[in-house]
Amino acid sequence: MSEADPLDQLSSEQLYDLAVRHAVERVDVRFLWELLELLPAAEAAAGELDEAEADVMTLLGHIDDLTDAGRAPIAGALRPFYLEYLRRRRARGGDEAWPIDTRPARS
């Protein structure tokens, strides 16, 4: 039986924090750009249709919403994206020692 992935135990908000912190520390512009591209769909899935429409219309509004990508319910809609990114980065090696904080997400 395979060992459980500690990433699965983290909340969506914690996954956002970990993924964005990792991307910023490594200047991973591709991840941040992909996150910006996914935000309107995640906002729509979270029922925030006005936000999604505004983000499609303006890049500045899109960038301002980056912090929303770490808040429920948008973080929940983006959870698979965060998990895939973190697992892909860890699989490339050297990231085994990431400090994975399993404390409850901050309010």
DRENDREN-759304 format. One record per atom (N, C-alpha, C): residue number from 1; residue in three letters; chain; z negated, x negated, y. Coordinates in nm, 2 decimals, decimal comma, m for minus. Layout:
REM DRENDREN-759304
<num = NUM; residuo = ALA; cadena = A; z = Z; x = X; y = Y>
...
***
This chain:
REM DRENDREN-759304
<num = 1; residuo = MET; cadena = A; z = 0,00; x = m0,08; y = m0,12>
<num = 1; residuo = MET; cadena = A; z = 0,00; x = 0,00; y = 0,00>
<num = 1; residuo = MET; cadena = A; z = 0,00; x = m0,09; y = 0,12>
<num = 2; residuo = SER; cadena = A; z = 0,08; x = m0,05; y = 0,22>
<num = 2; residuo = SER; cadena = A; z = 0,09; x = m0,14; y = 0,34>
<num = 2; residuo = SER; cadena = A; z = m0,03; x = m0,12; y = 0,43>
<num = 3; residuo = GLU; cadena = A; z = m0,06; x = m0,22; y = 0,51>
<num = 3; residuo = GLU; cadena = A; z = m0,17; x = m0,22; y = 0,60>
<num = 3; residuo = GLU; cadena = A; z = m0,14; x = m0,13; y = 0,72>
<num = 4; residuo = ALA; cadena = A; z = m0,23; x = m0,05; y = 0,77>
<num = 4; residuo = ALA; cadena = A; z = m0,21; x = 0,03; y = 0,89>
<num = 4; residuo = ALA; cadena = A; z = m0,18; x = m0,05; y = 1,01>
<num = 5; residuo = ASP; cadena = A; z = m0,09; x = 0,00; y = 1,09>
<num = 5; residuo = ASP; cadena = A; z = m0,06; x = m0,07; y = 1,22>
<num = 5; residuo = ASP; cadena = A; z = m0,16; x = m0,03; y = 1,32>
<num = 6; residuo = PRO; cadena = A; z = m0,23; x = m0,12; y = 1,38>
<num = 6; residuo = PRO; cadena = A; z = m0,33; x = m0,09; y = 1,49>
<num = 6; residuo = PRO; cadena = A; z = m0,27; x = m0,02; y = 1,61>
<num = 7; residuo = LEU; cadena = A; z = m0,14; x = m0,04; y = 1,63>
<num = 7; residuo = LEU; cadena = A; z = m0,07; x = 0,03; y = 1,74>
<num = 7; residuo = LEU; cadena = A; z = m0,08; x = 0,18; y = 1,72>
<num = 8; residuo = ASP; cadena = A; z = m0,07; x = 0,23; y = 1,60>
<num = 8; residuo = ASP; cadena = A; z = m0,08; x = 0,37; y = 1,57>
<num = 8; residuo = ASP; cadena = A; z = m0,21; x = 0,44; y = 1,62>
<num = 9; residuo = GLN; cadena = A; z = m0,31; x = 0,36; y = 1,63>
<num = 9; residuo = GLN; cadena = A; z = m0,44; x = 0,41; y = 1,66>
<num = 9; residuo = GLN; cadena = A; z = m0,46; x = 0,43; y = 1,81>
<num = 10; residuo = LEU; cadena = A; z = m0,37; x = 0,37; y = 1,89>
<num = 10; residuo = LEU; cadena = A; z = m0,38; x = 0,37; y = 2,04>
<num = 10; residuo = LEU; cadena = A; z = m0,32; x = 0,50; y = 2,09>
<num = 11; residuo = SER; cadena = A; z = m0,38; x = 0,54; y = 2,21>
<num = 11; residuo = SER; cadena = A; z = m0,33; x = 0,66; y = 2,27>
<num = 11; residuo = SER; cadena = A; z = m0,20; x = 0,63; y = 2,34>
<num = 12; residuo = SER; cadena = A; z = m0,12; x = 0,72; y = 2,38>
<num = 12; residuo = SER; cadena = A; z = 0,01; x = 0,70; y = 2,44>
<num = 12; residuo = SER; cadena = A; z = m0,02; x = 0,62; y = 2,58>
<num = 13; residuo = GLU; cadena = A; z = m0,12; x = 0,66; y = 2,64>
<num = 13; residuo = GLU; cadena = A; z = m0,16; x = 0,59; y = 2,77>
<num = 13; residuo = GLU; cadena = A; z = m0,19; x = 0,44; y = 2,74>
<num = 14; residuo = GLN; cadena = A; z = m0,26; x = 0,41; y = 2,64>
<num = 14; residuo = GLN; cadena = A; z = m0,29; x = 0,27; y = 2,60>
<num = 14; residuo = GLN; cadena = A; z = m0,16; x = 0,20; y = 2,56>
<num = 15; residuo = LEU; cadena = A; z = m0,07; x = 0,27; y = 2,49>
<num = 15; residuo = LEU; cadena = A; z = 0,06; x = 0,20; y = 2,46>
<num = 15; residuo = LEU; cadena = A; z = 0,14; x = 0,17; y = 2,58>
<num = 16; residuo = TYR; cadena = A; z = 0,14; x = 0,26; y = 2,68>
<num = 16; residuo = TYR; cadena = A; z = 0,21; x = 0,24; y = 2,80>
<num = 16; residuo = TYR; cadena = A; z = 0,15; x = 0,11; y = 2,87>
<num = 17; residuo = ASP; cadena = A; z = 0,01; x = 0,11; y = 2,88>
<num = 17; residuo = ASP; cadena = A; z = m0,05; x = m0,01; y = 2,95>
<num = 17; residuo = ASP; cadena = A; z = m0,01; x = m0,14; y = 2,88>
<num = 18; residuo = LEU; cadena = A; z = m0,02; x = m0,14; y = 2,75>
<num = 18; residuo = LEU; cadena = A; z = 0,01; x = m0,26; y = 2,67>
<num = 18; residuo = LEU; cadena = A; z = 0,16; x = m0,30; y = 2,68>
<num = 19; residuo = ALA; cadena = A; z = 0,25; x = m0,20; y = 2,67>
<num = 19; residuo = ALA; cadena = A; z = 0,39; x = m0,23; y = 2,68>
<num = 19; residuo = ALA; cadena = A; z = 0,43; x = m0,28; y = 2,82>
<num = 20; residuo = VAL; cadena = A; z = 0,39; x = m0,21; y = 2,92>
<num = 20; residuo = VAL; cadena = A; z = 0,42; x = m0,25; y = 3,06>
<num = 20; residuo = VAL; cadena = A; z = 0,36; x = m0,38; y = 3,09>
<num = 21; residuo = ARG; cadena = A; z = 0,24; x = m0,41; y = 3,06>
<num = 21; residuo = ARG; cadena = A; z = 0,17; x = m0,54; y = 3,09>
<num = 21; residuo = ARG; cadena = A; z = 0,25; x = m0,65; y = 3,02>
<num = 22; residuo = HIS; cadena = A; z = 0,29; x = m0,63; y = 2,89>
<num = 22; residuo = HIS; cadena = A; z = 0,36; x = m0,73; y = 2,82>
<num = 22; residuo = HIS; cadena = A; z = 0,50; x = m0,75; y = 2,89>
<num = 23; residuo = ALA; cadena = A; z = 0,57; x = m0,65; y = 2,92>
<num = 23; residuo = ALA; cadena = A; z = 0,70; x = m0,66; y = 2,99>
<num = 23; residuo = ALA; cadena = A; z = 0,69; x = m0,73; y = 3,12>
<num = 24; residuo = VAL; cadena = A; z = 0,59; x = m0,70; y = 3,20>
<num = 24; residuo = VAL; cadena = A; z = 0,57; x = m0,76; y = 3,33>
<num = 24; residuo = VAL; cadena = A; z = 0,54; x = m0,91; y = 3,32>
<num = 25; residuo = GLU; cadena = A; z = 0,45; x = m0,94; y = 3,22>
<num = 25; residuo = GLU; cadena = A; z = 0,41; x = m1,08; y = 3,20>
<num = 25; residuo = GLU; cadena = A; z = 0,53; x = m1,17; y = 3,16>
<num = 26; residuo = ARG; cadena = A; z = 0,62; x = m1,11; y = 3,08>
<num = 26; residuo = ARG; cadena = A; z = 0,73; x = m1,18; y = 3,03>
<num = 26; residuo = ARG; cadena = A; z = 0,86; x = m1,16; y = 3,11>
<num = 27; residuo = VAL; cadena = A; z = 0,85; x = m1,09; y = 3,22>
<num = 27; residuo = VAL; cadena = A; z = 0,96; x = m1,05; y = 3,31>
<num = 27; residuo = VAL; cadena = A; z = 1,07; x = m0,99; y = 3,22>
<num = 28; residuo = ASP; cadena = A; z = 1,04; x = m0,89; y = 3,14>
<num = 28; residuo = ASP; cadena = A; z = 1,13; x = m0,82; y = 3,06>
<num = 28; residuo = ASP; cadena = A; z = 1,19; x = m0,71; y = 3,13>
<num = 29; residuo = VAL; cadena = A; z = 1,29; x = m0,74; y = 3,21>
<num = 29; residuo = VAL; cadena = A; z = 1,36; x = m0,64; y = 3,30>
<num = 29; residuo = VAL; cadena = A; z = 1,43; x = m0,54; y = 3,22>
<num = 30; residuo = ARG; cadena = A; z = 1,48; x = m0,57; y = 3,10>
<num = 30; residuo = ARG; cadena = A; z = 1,55; x = m0,48; y = 3,02>
<num = 30; residuo = ARG; cadena = A; z = 1,46; x = m0,36; y = 2,98>
<num = 31; residuo = PHE; cadena = A; z = 1,34; x = m0,39; y = 2,94>
<num = 31; residuo = PHE; cadena = A; z = 1,24; x = m0,29; y = 2,90>
<num = 31; residuo = PHE; cadena = A; z = 1,21; x = m0,20; y = 3,02>
<num = 32; residuo = LEU; cadena = A; z = 1,19; x = m0,26; y = 3,13>
<num = 32; residuo = LEU; cadena = A; z = 1,15; x = m0,18; y = 3,25>
<num = 32; residuo = LEU; cadena = A; z = 1,27; x = m0,09; y = 3,29>
<num = 33; residuo = TRP; cadena = A; z = 1,39; x = m0,14; y = 3,28>
<num = 33; residuo = TRP; cadena = A; z = 1,51; x = m0,06; y = 3,31>
<num = 33; residuo = TRP; cadena = A; z = 1,53; x = 0,05; y = 3,22>
<num = 34; residuo = GLU; cadena = A; z = 1,51; x = 0,02; y = 3,09>
<num = 34; residuo = GLU; cadena = A; z = 1,52; x = 0,13; y = 2,99>
<num = 34; residuo = GLU; cadena = A; z = 1,42; x = 0,24; y = 3,01>
<num = 35; residuo = LEU; cadena = A; z = 1,30; x = 0,20; y = 3,05>
<num = 35; residuo = LEU; cadena = A; z = 1,19; x = 0,29; y = 3,08>
<num = 35; residuo = LEU; cadena = A; z = 1,24; x = 0,38; y = 3,20>
<num = 36; residuo = LEU; cadena = A; z = 1,29; x = 0,32; y = 3,30>
<num = 36; residuo = LEU; cadena = A; z = 1,34; x = 0,40; y = 3,42>
<num = 36; residuo = LEU; cadena = A; z = 1,45; x = 0,50; y = 3,37>
<num = 37; residuo = GLU; cadena = A; z = 1,54; x = 0,46; y = 3,28>
<num = 37; residuo = GLU; cadena = A; z = 1,64; x = 0,54; y = 3,23>
<num = 37; residuo = GLU; cadena = A; z = 1,59; x = 0,66; y = 3,15>
<num = 38; residuo = LEU; cadena = A; z = 1,48; x = 0,64; y = 3,08>
<num = 38; residuo = LEU; cadena = A; z = 1,42; x = 0,74; y = 2,99>
<num = 38; residuo = LEU; cadena = A; z = 1,33; x = 0,84; y = 3,07>
<num = 39; residuo = LEU; cadena = A; z = 1,28; x = 0,80; y = 3,18>
<num = 39; residuo = LEU; cadena = A; z = 1,18; x = 0,88; y = 3,25>
<num = 39; residuo = LEU; cadena = A; z = 1,23; x = 1,03; y = 3,28>
<num = 40; residuo = PRO; cadena = A; z = 1,35; x = 1,05; y = 3,33>
<num = 40; residuo = PRO; cadena = A; z = 1,39; x = 1,19; y = 3,36>
<num = 40; residuo = PRO; cadena = A; z = 1,38; x = 1,28; y = 3,23>
<num = 41; residuo = ALA; cadena = A; z = 1,43; x = 1,22; y = 3,12>
<num = 41; residuo = ALA; cadena = A; z = 1,42; x = 1,30; y = 2,99>
<num = 41; residuo = ALA; cadena = A; z = 1,28; x = 1,33; y = 2,95>
<num = 42; residuo = ALA; cadena = A; z = 1,19; x = 1,23; y = 2,97>
<num = 42; residuo = ALA; cadena = A; z = 1,05; x = 1,24; y = 2,93>
<num = 42; residuo = ALA; cadena = A; z = 0,98; x = 1,35; y = 3,02>
<num = 43; residuo = GLU; cadena = A; z = 1,01; x = 1,34; y = 3,15>
<num = 43; residuo = GLU; cadena = A; z = 0,96; x = 1,44; y = 3,25>
<num = 43; residuo = GLU; cadena = A; z = 1,01; x = 1,58; y = 3,21>
<num = 44; residuo = ALA; cadena = A; z = 1,13; x = 1,59; y = 3,18>
<num = 44; residuo = ALA; cadena = A; z = 1,18; x = 1,72; y = 3,14>
<num = 44; residuo = ALA; cadena = A; z = 1,12; x = 1,77; y = 3,01>
<num = 45; residuo = ALA; cadena = A; z = 1,10; x = 1,68; y = 2,91>
<num = 45; residuo = ALA; cadena = A; z = 1,03; x = 1,72; y = 2,79>
<num = 45; residuo = ALA; cadena = A; z = 0,88; x = 1,76; y = 2,82>
<num = 46; residuo = ALA; cadena = A; z = 0,82; x = 1,70; y = 2,92>
<num = 46; residuo = ALA; cadena = A; z = 0,68; x = 1,74; y = 2,96>
<num = 46; residuo = ALA; cadena = A; z = 0,68; x = 1,86; y = 3,05>
<num = 47; residuo = GLY; cadena = A; z = 0,79; x = 1,92; y = 3,08>
<num = 47; residuo = GLY; cadena = A; z = 0,79; x = 2,04; y = 3,16>
<num = 47; residuo = GLY; cadena = A; z = 0,80; x = 2,02; y = 3,31>
<num = 48; residuo = GLU; cadena = A; z = 0,82; x = 1,89; y = 3,35>
<num = 48; residuo = GLU; cadena = A; z = 0,83; x = 1,86; y = 3,49>
<num = 48; residuo = GLU; cadena = A; z = 0,97; x = 1,85; y = 3,53>
<num = 49; residuo = LEU; cadena = A; z = 1,04; x = 1,96; y = 3,53>
<num = 49; residuo = LEU; cadena = A; z = 1,18; x = 1,97; y = 3,56>
<num = 49; residuo = LEU; cadena = A; z = 1,21; x = 1,92; y = 3,70>
<num = 50; residuo = ASP; cadena = A; z = 1,13; x = 1,96; y = 3,80>
<num = 50; residuo = ASP; cadena = A; z = 1,16; x = 1,92; y = 3,94>
<num = 50; residuo = ASP; cadena = A; z = 1,15; x = 1,77; y = 3,95>
<num = 51; residuo = GLU; cadena = A; z = 1,05; x = 1,71; y = 3,89>
<num = 51; residuo = GLU; cadena = A; z = 1,04; x = 1,56; y = 3,89>
<num = 51; residuo = GLU; cadena = A; z = 1,17; x = 1,50; y = 3,83>
<num = 52; residuo = ALA; cadena = A; z = 1,21; x = 1,55; y = 3,71>
<num = 52; residuo = ALA; cadena = A; z = 1,32; x = 1,49; y = 3,64>
<num = 52; residuo = ALA; cadena = A; z = 1,45; x = 1,50; y = 3,73>
<num = 53; residuo = GLU; cadena = A; z = 1,47; x = 1,62; y = 3,79>
<num = 53; residuo = GLU; cadena = A; z = 1,59; x = 1,63; y = 3,88>
<num = 53; residuo = GLU; cadena = A; z = 1,58; x = 1,54; y = 4,00>
<num = 54; residuo = ALA; cadena = A; z = 1,47; x = 1,52; y = 4,06>
<num = 54; residuo = ALA; cadena = A; z = 1,45; x = 1,43; y = 4,17>
<num = 54; residuo = ALA; cadena = A; z = 1,48; x = 1,29; y = 4,13>
<num = 55; residuo = ASP; cadena = A; z = 1,43; x = 1,25; y = 4,01>
<num = 55; residuo = ASP; cadena = A; z = 1,45; x = 1,11; y = 3,97>
<num = 55; residuo = ASP; cadena = A; z = 1,60; x = 1,08; y = 3,94>
<num = 56; residuo = VAL; cadena = A; z = 1,67; x = 1,18; y = 3,89>
<num = 56; residuo = VAL; cadena = A; z = 1,81; x = 1,16; y = 3,86>
<num = 56; residuo = VAL; cadena = A; z = 1,89; x = 1,14; y = 4,00>
<num = 57; residuo = MET; cadena = A; z = 1,84; x = 1,20; y = 4,10>
<num = 57; residuo = MET; cadena = A; z = 1,91; x = 1,20; y = 4,23>
<num = 57; residuo = MET; cadena = A; z = 1,88; x = 1,07; y = 4,31>
<num = 58; residuo = THR; cadena = A; z = 1,76; x = 1,01; y = 4,29>
<num = 58; residuo = THR; cadena = A; z = 1,72; x = 0,90; y = 4,37>
<num = 58; residuo = THR; cadena = A; z = 1,65; x = 0,79; y = 4,29>
<num = 59; residuo = LEU; cadena = A; z = 1,70; x = 0,67; y = 4,31>
<num = 59; residuo = LEU; cadena = A; z = 1,63; x = 0,56; y = 4,24>
<num = 59; residuo = LEU; cadena = A; z = 1,49; x = 0,53; y = 4,29>
<num = 60; residuo = LEU; cadena = A; z = 1,47; x = 0,55; y = 4,42>
<num = 60; residuo = LEU; cadena = A; z = 1,34; x = 0,53; y = 4,48>
<num = 60; residuo = LEU; cadena = A; z = 1,24; x = 0,62; y = 4,42>
<num = 61; residuo = GLY; cadena = A; z = 1,27; x = 0,75; y = 4,40>
<num = 61; residuo = GLY; cadena = A; z = 1,18; x = 0,84; y = 4,34>
<num = 61; residuo = GLY; cadena = A; z = 1,16; x = 0,80; y = 4,19>
<num = 62; residuo = HIS; cadena = A; z = 1,26; x = 0,75; y = 4,13>
<num = 62; residuo = HIS; cadena = A; z = 1,25; x = 0,71; y = 3,99>
<num = 62; residuo = HIS; cadena = A; z = 1,15; x = 0,59; y = 3,98>
<num = 63; residuo = ILE; cadena = A; z = 1,16; x = 0,49; y = 4,07>
<num = 63; residuo = ILE; cadena = A; z = 1,06; x = 0,38; y = 4,06>
<num = 63; residuo = ILE; cadena = A; z = 0,92; x = 0,42; y = 4,09>
<num = 64; residuo = ASP; cadena = A; z = 0,90; x = 0,52; y = 4,19>
<num = 64; residuo = ASP; cadena = A; z = 0,77; x = 0,57; y = 4,22>
<num = 64; residuo = ASP; cadena = A; z = 0,71; x = 0,63; y = 4,10>
<num = 65; residuo = ASP; cadena = A; z = 0,79; x = 0,69; y = 4,01>
<num = 65; residuo = ASP; cadena = A; z = 0,73; x = 0,75; y = 3,89>
<num = 65; residuo = ASP; cadena = A; z = 0,70; x = 0,66; y = 3,77>
<num = 66; residuo = LEU; cadena = A; z = 0,72; x = 0,53; y = 3,79>
<num = 66; residuo = LEU; cadena = A; z = 0,68; x = 0,44; y = 3,68>
<num = 66; residuo = LEU; cadena = A; z = 0,54; x = 0,46; y = 3,64>
<num = 67; residuo = THR; cadena = A; z = 0,45; x = 0,48; y = 3,73>
<num = 67; residuo = THR; cadena = A; z = 0,31; x = 0,50; y = 3,70>
<num = 67; residuo = THR; cadena = A; z = 0,29; x = 0,63; y = 3,62>
<num = 68; residuo = ASP; cadena = A; z = 0,37; x = 0,73; y = 3,64>
<num = 68; residuo = ASP; cadena = A; z = 0,36; x = 0,85; y = 3,57>
<num = 68; residuo = ASP; cadena = A; z = 0,40; x = 0,83; y = 3,42>
<num = 69; residuo = ALA; cadena = A; z = 0,47; x = 0,73; y = 3,39>
<num = 69; residuo = ALA; cadena = A; z = 0,51; x = 0,70; y = 3,25>
<num = 69; residuo = ALA; cadena = A; z = 0,39; x = 0,67; y = 3,17>
<num = 70; residuo = GLY; cadena = A; z = 0,28; x = 0,64; y = 3,23>
<num = 70; residuo = GLY; cadena = A; z = 0,16; x = 0,61; y = 3,15>
<num = 70; residuo = GLY; cadena = A; z = 0,06; x = 0,73; y = 3,15>
<num = 71; residuo = ARG; cadena = A; z = 0,09; x = 0,84; y = 3,20>
<num = 71; residuo = ARG; cadena = A; z = 0,00; x = 0,96; y = 3,20>
<num = 71; residuo = ARG; cadena = A; z = 0,05; x = 1,07; y = 3,11>
<num = 72; residuo = ALA; cadena = A; z = m0,04; x = 1,13; y = 3,05>
<num = 72; residuo = ALA; cadena = A; z = m0,01; x = 1,25; y = 2,97>
<num = 72; residuo = ALA; cadena = A; z = 0,05; x = 1,36; y = 3,06>
<num = 73; residuo = PRO; cadena = A; z = 0,14; x = 1,43; y = 3,02>
<num = 73; residuo = PRO; cadena = A; z = 0,21; x = 1,44; y = 2,89>
<num = 73; residuo = PRO; cadena = A; z = 0,33; x = 1,35; y = 2,88>
<num = 74; residuo = ILE; cadena = A; z = 0,37; x = 1,28; y = 2,99>
<num = 74; residuo = ILE; cadena = A; z = 0,49; x = 1,20; y = 2,99>
<num = 74; residuo = ILE; cadena = A; z = 0,47; x = 1,08; y = 2,90>
<num = 75; residuo = ALA; cadena = A; z = 0,36; x = 1,02; y = 2,90>
<num = 75; residuo = ALA; cadena = A; z = 0,33; x = 0,91; y = 2,80>
<num = 75; residuo = ALA; cadena = A; z = 0,35; x = 0,95; y = 2,66>
<num = 76; residuo = GLY; cadena = A; z = 0,31; x = 1,07; y = 2,63>
<num = 76; residuo = GLY; cadena = A; z = 0,33; x = 1,12; y = 2,49>
<num = 76; residuo = GLY; cadena = A; z = 0,48; x = 1,14; y = 2,46>
<num = 77; residuo = ALA; cadena = A; z = 0,56; x = 1,18; y = 2,55>
<num = 77; residuo = ALA; cadena = A; z = 0,70; x = 1,19; y = 2,53>
<num = 77; residuo = ALA; cadena = A; z = 0,77; x = 1,05; y = 2,51>
<num = 78; residuo = LEU; cadena = A; z = 0,71; x = 0,95; y = 2,57>
<num = 78; residuo = LEU; cadena = A; z = 0,76; x = 0,82; y = 2,57>
<num = 78; residuo = LEU; cadena = A; z = 0,70; x = 0,73; y = 2,46>
<num = 79; residuo = ARG; cadena = A; z = 0,60; x = 0,79; y = 2,39>
<num = 79; residuo = ARG; cadena = A; z = 0,53; x = 0,71; y = 2,28>
<num = 79; residuo = ARG; cadena = A; z = 0,62; x = 0,64; y = 2,18>
<num = 80; residuo = PRO; cadena = A; z = 0,72; x = 0,71; y = 2,13>
<num = 80; residuo = PRO; cadena = A; z = 0,81; x = 0,63; y = 2,03>
<num = 80; residuo = PRO; cadena = A; z = 0,87; x = 0,51; y = 2,10>
<num = 81; residuo = PHE; cadena = A; z = 0,91; x = 0,52; y = 2,22>
<num = 81; residuo = PHE; cadena = A; z = 0,97; x = 0,41; y = 2,29>
<num = 81; residuo = PHE; cadena = A; z = 0,87; x = 0,29; y = 2,30>
<num = 82; residuo = TYR; cadena = A; z = 0,75; x = 0,32; y = 2,34>
<num = 82; residuo = TYR; cadena = A; z = 0,65; x = 0,22; y = 2,35>
<num = 82; residuo = TYR; cadena = A; z = 0,62; x = 0,15; y = 2,22>
<num = 83; residuo = LEU; cadena = A; z = 0,61; x = 0,23; y = 2,12>
<num = 83; residuo = LEU; cadena = A; z = 0,58; x = 0,18; y = 1,98>
<num = 83; residuo = LEU; cadena = A; z = 0,69; x = 0,09; y = 1,94>
<num = 84; residuo = GLU; cadena = A; z = 0,82; x = 0,14; y = 1,95>
<num = 84; residuo = GLU; cadena = A; z = 0,93; x = 0,06; y = 1,91>
<num = 84; residuo = GLU; cadena = A; z = 0,94; x = m0,08; y = 1,98>
<num = 85; residuo = TYR; cadena = A; z = 0,92; x = m0,07; y = 2,11>
<num = 85; residuo = TYR; cadena = A; z = 0,92; x = m0,20; y = 2,19>
<num = 85; residuo = TYR; cadena = A; z = 0,81; x = m0,29; y = 2,15>
<num = 86; residuo = LEU; cadena = A; z = 0,69; x = m0,25; y = 2,13>
<num = 86; residuo = LEU; cadena = A; z = 0,58; x = m0,34; y = 2,10>
<num = 86; residuo = LEU; cadena = A; z = 0,60; x = m0,39; y = 1,96>
<num = 87; residuo = ARG; cadena = A; z = 0,64; x = m0,31; y = 1,86>
<num = 87; residuo = ARG; cadena = A; z = 0,67; x = m0,36; y = 1,73>
<num = 87; residuo = ARG; cadena = A; z = 0,78; x = m0,46; y = 1,72>
<num = 88; residuo = ARG; cadena = A; z = 0,89; x = m0,43; y = 1,80>
<num = 88; residuo = ARG; cadena = A; z = 1,00; x = m0,53; y = 1,80>
<num = 88; residuo = ARG; cadena = A; z = 0,96; x = m0,66; y = 1,86>
<num = 89; residuo = ARG; cadena = A; z = 0,88; x = m0,66; y = 1,97>
<num = 89; residuo = ARG; cadena = A; z = 0,83; x = m0,78; y = 2,03>
<num = 89; residuo = ARG; cadena = A; z = 0,74; x = m0,86; y = 1,93>
<num = 90; residuo = ARG; cadena = A; z = 0,65; x = m0,79; y = 1,87>
<num = 90; residuo = ARG; cadena = A; z = 0,56; x = m0,85; y = 1,77>
<num = 90; residuo = ARG; cadena = A; z = 0,64; x = m0,91; y = 1,65>
<num = 91; residuo = ALA; cadena = A; z = 0,75; x = m0,84; y = 1,61>
<num = 91; residuo = ALA; cadena = A; z = 0,83; x = m0,89; y = 1,50>
<num = 91; residuo = ALA; cadena = A; z = 0,90; x = m1,02; y = 1,53>
<num = 92; residuo = ARG; cadena = A; z = 0,92; x = m1,04; y = 1,66>
<num = 92; residuo = ARG; cadena = A; z = 0,99; x = m1,17; y = 1,70>
<num = 92; residuo = ARG; cadena = A; z = 0,90; x = m1,29; y = 1,69>
<num = 93; residuo = GLY; cadena = A; z = 0,77; x = m1,26; y = 1,67>
<num = 93; residuo = GLY; cadena = A; z = 0,68; x = m1,37; y = 1,65>
<num = 93; residuo = GLY; cadena = A; z = 0,61; x = m1,41; y = 1,78>
<num = 94; residuo = GLY; cadena = A; z = 0,50; x = m1,48; y = 1,76>
<num = 94; residuo = GLY; cadena = A; z = 0,42; x = m1,53; y = 1,87>
<num = 94; residuo = GLY; cadena = A; z = 0,34; x = m1,43; y = 1,94>
<num = 95; residuo = ASP; cadena = A; z = 0,35; x = m1,31; y = 1,91>
<num = 95; residuo = ASP; cadena = A; z = 0,27; x = m1,20; y = 1,98>
<num = 95; residuo = ASP; cadena = A; z = 0,16; x = m1,14; y = 1,88>
<num = 96; residuo = GLU; cadena = A; z = 0,14; x = m1,21; y = 1,77>
<num = 96; residuo = GLU; cadena = A; z = 0,04; x = m1,16; y = 1,68>
<num = 96; residuo = GLU; cadena = A; z = m0,10; x = m1,14; y = 1,74>
<num = 97; residuo = ALA; cadena = A; z = m0,13; x = m1,23; y = 1,84>
<num = 97; residuo = ALA; cadena = A; z = m0,26; x = m1,24; y = 1,89>
<num = 97; residuo = ALA; cadena = A; z = m0,28; x = m1,14; y = 2,01>
<num = 98; residuo = TRP; cadena = A; z = m0,19; x = m1,05; y = 2,03>
<num = 98; residuo = TRP; cadena = A; z = m0,20; x = m0,96; y = 2,15>
<num = 98; residuo = TRP; cadena = A; z = m0,34; x = m0,89; y = 2,14>
<num = 99; residuo = PRO; cadena = A; z = m0,41; x = m0,88; y = 2,25>
<num = 99; residuo = PRO; cadena = A; z = m0,54; x = m0,81; y = 2,25>
<num = 99; residuo = PRO; cadena = A; z = m0,51; x = m0,66; y = 2,25>
<num = 100; residuo = ILE; cadena = A; z = m0,53; x = m0,60; y = 2,13>
<num = 100; residuo = ILE; cadena = A; z = m0,51; x = m0,45; y = 2,12>
<num = 100; residuo = ILE; cadena = A; z = m0,64; x = m0,38; y = 2,15>
<num = 101; residuo = ASP; cadena = A; z = m0,65; x = m0,32; y = 2,26>
<num = 101; residuo = ASP; cadena = A; z = m0,77; x = m0,25; y = 2,30>
<num = 101; residuo = ASP; cadena = A; z = m0,77; x = m0,11; y = 2,24>
<num = 102; residuo = THR; cadena = A; z = m0,86; x = m0,08; y = 2,15>
<num = 102; residuo = THR; cadena = A; z = m0,86; x = 0,05; y = 2,09>
<num = 102; residuo = THR; cadena = A; z = m0,97; x = 0,14; y = 2,15>
<num = 103; residuo = ARG; cadena = A; z = m1,02; x = 0,11; y = 2,27>
<num = 103; residuo = ARG; cadena = A; z = m1,11; x = 0,19; y = 2,34>
<num = 103; residuo = ARG; cadena = A; z = m1,03; x = 0,32; y = 2,39>
<num = 104; residuo = PRO; cadena = A; z = m1,10; x = 0,43; y = 2,41>
<num = 104; residuo = PRO; cadena = A; z = m1,03; x = 0,55; y = 2,46>
<num = 104; residuo = PRO; cadena = A; z = m0,96; x = 0,52; y = 2,59>
<num = 105; residuo = ALA; cadena = A; z = m0,85; x = 0,59; y = 2,61>
<num = 105; residuo = ALA; cadena = A; z = m0,78; x = 0,57; y = 2,74>
<num = 105; residuo = ALA; cadena = A; z = m0,87; x = 0,61; y = 2,86>
<num = 106; residuo = ARG; cadena = A; z = m0,85; x = 0,54; y = 2,97>
<num = 106; residuo = ARG; cadena = A; z = m0,92; x = 0,58; y = 3,09>
<num = 106; residuo = ARG; cadena = A; z = m0,87; x = 0,71; y = 3,15>
<num = 107; residuo = SER; cadena = A; z = m0,96; x = 0,78; y = 3,21>
<num = 107; residuo = SER; cadena = A; z = m0,93; x = 0,91; y = 3,27>
<num = 107; residuo = SER; cadena = A; z = m0,85; x = 0,90; y = 3,40>
***
